[in-house]
Amino acid sequence: MRYDTVIVGGGLAGLTAGISLQKAGKSTAIVSTGQNALYFFSGCFDSIQEPTPEIKSLFSEAGIRVHYTPGVRLMPMGTFKESALALEDVSLFPTPQFGKKVLIINFMAYHDFFSSFLAQGLEKQGMECRIRFLNLGDLAQPELGPNQMRAVQIARKLDDVWEKVVQEVRVLLKDEDTVVLPQVFGLNDASIPERIRQGIPARVVFAGTLPPSVPGIRTQMLLKKRYEVLGGTYLLGDRVTGAHVYEDVVQNVVTKQLDRHYLEADHFILASGSFFSKGLSSNPFKIYEPLFELDMDYDPDRNTWYDPTFANHQPYLGFGVKTDAQLRPSRGGVPVKNLYVIGSILGETHPELGSGAGLAIRSALKAAQLITGQP
Ligand SMILES: Cc1cc2nc3c(=O)[nH]c(=O)nc-3n(C[C@H](O)[C@H](O)[C@H](O)COP(=O)(O)OP(=O)(O)OC[C@H]3O[C@@H](n4cnc5c(N)ncnc54)[C@H](O)[C@@H]3O)c2cc1C
């Protein structure tokens, strides 16, 4: 099977590159093992200040609703973090004290939403909090068992009965100016969080739950849908297990399921993520990129890899595949001519491209521009 470009990894970086290339009229295939960092997404795109027109159209054409409001967001444990660009369901405030009286809503037997920690955090900011529980079984049948009370299962139910939640909250609301709800709404319909806001006569804030992240999975599904509508081939659940490189040019890649039907292309993009997604690996002696054995940018002295204070920035997160300014890697010091490396597998080796989601999107757009030759 032959494509213009084959992309290894279908997270935020791989999908952004695939969408850009398909839009430019190129044929592409994405091979992706499965879950990616979007399943753990907070809903805030790190290191993107005011989005460029290109980033804006990436989101709007995929149906991803975002807003740019520099400020702070409420974290799942009741603390606050600075952010600027977020999905529409994530509220950003000028200061952490966003209200006076807060009603926090949770669901009975749902333990992945920390309503008590949220209350403690908000009370530290001088807000008065009241927690109330809704019984999901009263709202939607059949009832979920205790092991099924996870964000995605709950969200699937709530897609159909979110209006009942609005009614219940309106009954519970006394003199509170703010209602905090778990981020379990709008899995298949990005407009639901905004419609909930319109239905409740108070400020509505959606706060994060334990993974999987409902806004993150929604974002992944919308990007994948957009990619496929543009004609891209997304090979979900497959893994690239090897590559044939001849005279510094990648000829094809081998996948577990396609066996000897190699994926051939003029260009290849490696978007396989960092340690978390197994794009990078380590053993006691080295940190390495397992697929192409690309040159790495890291300190070989193992003692420098991590900071014993867990909460500090961990140096190993900065390690990544070494590339030139055109995102082209090398093997044994020799550049690989038709391979581009994008996303979190770059670690902190390209600070000019940002970090987190900003790095994933900017590096993907850059690789697509380099491949198409379009400005
Ligand atoms: C837990 C977690 C939470 C995060 N939260 C945020 C956040 O809230 N905001 C933010 O801005 N950034 C966040 N980040 C940073 C995150 O890395 C980026 O935002 C971005 O989503 C990374 O995208 P990526 O495509 O580079 O990598 P990934 O999302 O890791 O995707 C890589 C994909 O490649 C696949 N893959 C790997 N090897 C192969 C192979 N051999 N064959 C086929 N497929 C393969 C993996 O299965 C995975 O699906 C988070 C990171 C982590 C780890």
Ligand as a Chemical Component Dictionary entry (heavy atoms), coordinates in Angstrom:
data_LIG
# 
_chem_comp.id                   LIG 
_chem_comp.type                 NON-POLYMER 
_chem_comp.pdbx_formal_charge   0 
_chem_comp.three_letter_code    LIG 
# 
loop_
_chem_comp_atom.comp_id 
_chem_comp_atom.atom_id 
_chem_comp_atom.alt_atom_id 
_chem_comp_atom.type_symbol 
_chem_comp_atom.charge 
_chem_comp_atom.model_Cartn_x 
_chem_comp_atom.model_Cartn_y 
_chem_comp_atom.model_Cartn_z 
_chem_comp_atom.pdbx_ordinal 
LIG C1  C1  C 0 -0.987 12.158 31.012 1  
LIG C2  C2  C 0 -0.763 13.369 30.179 2  
LIG C3  C3  C 0 -1.624 14.461 30.256 3  
LIG C4  C4  C 0 -1.408 15.599 29.471 4  
LIG N1  N1  N 0 -2.276 16.654 29.559 5  
LIG C5  C5  C 0 -2.072 17.763 28.792 6  
LIG C6  C6  C 0 -2.964 18.873 28.857 7  
LIG O1  O1  O 0 -3.926 18.877 29.585 8  
LIG N2  N2  N 0 -2.682 19.959 28.085 9  
LIG C7  C7  C 0 -1.600 19.996 27.247 10 
LIG O2  O2  O 0 -1.401 20.996 26.559 11 
LIG N3  N3  N 0 -0.754 18.946 27.173 12 
LIG C8  C8  C 0 -0.949 17.845 27.910 13 
LIG N4  N4  N 0 -0.082 16.782 27.834 14 
LIG C9  C9  C 0 1.053  16.853 26.934 15 
LIG C10 C10 C 0 0.744  15.999 25.678 16 
LIG O3  O3  O 0 1.885  15.259 25.504 17 
LIG C11 C11 C 0 0.380  16.815 24.447 18 
LIG O4  O4  O 0 -0.633 17.718 24.751 19 
LIG C12 C12 C 0 -0.102 16.025 23.233 20 
LIG O5  O5  O 0 -1.418 15.532 23.393 21 
LIG C13 C13 C 0 0.855  14.922 22.839 22 
LIG O6  O6  O 0 0.453  14.464 21.583 23 
LIG P1  P1  P 0 1.343  13.489 20.714 24 
LIG O7  O7  O 0 0.514  13.205 19.513 25 
LIG O8  O8  O 0 2.705  14.036 20.529 26 
LIG O9  O9  O 0 1.554  12.154 21.567 27 
LIG P2  P2  P 0 0.523  11.109 22.159 28 
LIG O10 O10 O 0 -0.752 11.746 22.523 29 
LIG O11 O11 O 0 1.262  10.397 23.228 30 
LIG O12 O12 O 0 0.202  10.097 20.953 31 
LIG C14 C14 C 0 1.125  9.180  20.469 32 
LIG C15 C15 C 0 0.367  8.014  19.863 33 
LIG O13 O13 O 0 1.281  7.187  19.156 34 
LIG C16 C16 C 0 0.964  5.828  19.380 35 
LIG N5  N5  N 0 2.145  5.002  19.127 36 
LIG C17 C17 C 0 3.305  4.918  19.819 37 
LIG N6  N6  N 0 4.140  4.043  19.238 38 
LIG C18 C18 C 0 3.483  3.560  18.149 39 
LIG C19 C19 C 0 3.810  2.587  17.136 40 
LIG N7  N7  N 0 4.995  1.955  17.133 41 
LIG N8  N8  N 0 2.892  2.318  16.203 42 
LIG C20 C20 C 0 1.685  2.949  16.177 43 
LIG N9  N9  N 0 1.321  3.877  17.105 44 
LIG C21 C21 C 0 2.211  4.156  18.068 45 
LIG C22 C22 C 0 0.514  5.820  20.830 46 
LIG O14 O14 O 0 -0.271 4.668  21.132 47 
LIG C23 C23 C 0 -0.308 7.114  20.885 48 
LIG O15 O15 O 0 -1.643 6.865  20.500 49 
LIG C24 C24 C 0 -0.286 15.635 28.600 50 
LIG C25 C25 C 0 0.589  14.531 28.535 51 
LIG C26 C26 C 0 0.352  13.421 29.296 52 
LIG C27 C27 C 0 1.318  12.271 29.190 53 
# 
loop_
_chem_comp_bond.comp_id 
_chem_comp_bond.atom_id_1 
_chem_comp_bond.atom_id_2 
_chem_comp_bond.value_order 
_chem_comp_bond.pdbx_ordinal 
LIG C1  C2  SING 1  
LIG C2  C3  SING 2  
LIG C2  C26 DOUB 3  
LIG C3  C4  DOUB 4  
LIG C4  N1  SING 5  
LIG C4  C24 SING 6  
LIG N1  C5  DOUB 7  
LIG C5  C6  SING 8  
LIG C5  C8  SING 9  
LIG C6  O1  DOUB 10 
LIG C6  N2  SING 11 
LIG N2  C7  SING 12 
LIG C7  O2  DOUB 13 
LIG C7  N3  SING 14 
LIG N3  C8  DOUB 15 
LIG C8  N4  SING 16 
LIG N4  C9  SING 17 
LIG N4  C24 SING 18 
LIG C9  C10 SING 19 
LIG C10 O3  SING 20 
LIG C10 C11 SING 21 
LIG C11 O4  SING 22 
LIG C11 C12 SING 23 
LIG C12 O5  SING 24 
LIG C12 C13 SING 25 
LIG C13 O6  SING 26 
LIG O6  P1  SING 27 
LIG P1  O7  DOUB 28 
LIG P1  O8  SING 29 
LIG P1  O9  SING 30 
LIG O9  P2  SING 31 
LIG P2  O10 DOUB 32 
LIG P2  O11 SING 33 
LIG P2  O12 SING 34 
LIG O12 C14 SING 35 
LIG C14 C15 SING 36 
LIG C15 O13 SING 37 
LIG C15 C23 SING 38 
LIG O13 C16 SING 39 
LIG C16 N5  SING 40 
LIG C16 C22 SING 41 
LIG N5  C17 SING 42 
LIG N5  C21 SING 43 
LIG C17 N6  DOUB 44 
LIG N6  C18 SING 45 
LIG C18 C19 SING 46 
LIG C18 C21 DOUB 47 
LIG C19 N7  SING 48 
LIG C19 N8  DOUB 49 
LIG N8  C20 SING 50 
LIG C20 N9  DOUB 51 
LIG N9  C21 SING 52 
LIG C22 O14 SING 53 
LIG C22 C23 SING 54 
LIG C23 O15 SING 55 
LIG C24 C25 DOUB 56 
LIG C25 C26 SING 57 
LIG C26 C27 SING 58 
# 
